Amino acid sequence: MANITATMVKDLRDKTGAGMMDCKAALSETNGDMEAAIDWLRKKGISKAAKKAGRAAAEGLVGVAVGKGAGALVEVNAETDFVARNEEFKSFVKAAANLALKEGGDLEKLLAAKHGNSNVRQSLAELVAKIGENMSVRRTVALSVEPGVVGAYVHNASSPELGKIGVLVALKSTADQDKLAALAKQLAMHVAAAAPLAITPEHLSKEVVERERNVQWELARQSGKPDAVIEKMMEGRMRKFYEETVLLSQTFVIDGETQVGKVIEKACKELGAPITIEGFVRFQVGEGIEKVQSDFADEVAQMAGTR
């Protein structure tokens, strides 16, 4: 049996909005597995969390760079937000984003790219030695499209092209590039806010769809209705899931009422050319990284030898 700590219970409560006792029970039932505990709560109808919450525990910045028909993102992590606000750190991230665009979003090529008198990897090592805090270039990605544009958006920006969330959206079209770029920027803002998992249902991984279907089936089964009726219920439940997680099915955050797919259709007519979302990518600082957090009072007690 896993040791269920107060921190684990709090983390689960933050992710699901469920009560403390329900969270403790869920962790106990799943032997401390956070994702399984989320599913356990959802199957009981206690949590409405629809998808995995990114554990944004690390600090740092996401840098964005765009060029003609291309764009790149890079995430550089640091231990504290204090360093993330450091001008030298910000300058490094901005330079790394521009190099990532040049290197096509390849991490190894980026680290080996010339920067100053050496390369990105060595420059980062020198910055670590100077500031005295661990840092890392965690990941990078690039999108390109021809013909068309790649639009970008940075949320919680600390300076131009730098922030806590960075998004790229690639639109393929022969339409007017300036008008297309404005649409791409709005779509990037939408992606930052709505965090879709895929462009269409077909782009979702089978594992994600199967996991959601299992949860929704269990919830529907609790109604006590026959399987044939439950299958009909499942159509509506899965449609709602797609509306929440699939980009083209989501409600456009800019106007709060139109489906993104309809927004694209309208833009095609207004700009006089077909428009296709070729891809999108969203980086949020620290997502998927768990920072070890300790209880300060417990630390003090341990140092004092009372625990």
Summary of the structure (lengths in Angstrom):
residues: 307
radius of gyration: 22.5
end to end distance: 21.7
largest distance: 74.3
contacts: 965
relative contact order: 0.13
helix: 49%
strand: 21%
